[in-house]
Amino acid sequence: MNTQRAQEIVESPDMVDVTYNGKPIYIQRVNEQNETARIFPLGQPENEQEVPLTNLKEH
């Protein structure tokens, strides 16, 4: 996923179906300089992690 699209998803009021390693996730914020995103699996906000944007897939 590219940085611009990830940022659009973060700013969208609608829930967008995005996965990381095949698991549905929520994107909290995007780090444009590092091309990473702060994410957590749906329903598991305690499991935050920073991942490369290239590993995120929109469905």
Buried (B, 14 or more C-beta within 10 A) or exposed (E): BEBEBBBEBBEEEEEBEBBBEEEEBBBEEBEEEEBBBBBBBBEEEEEEEEBEBEEBEEE
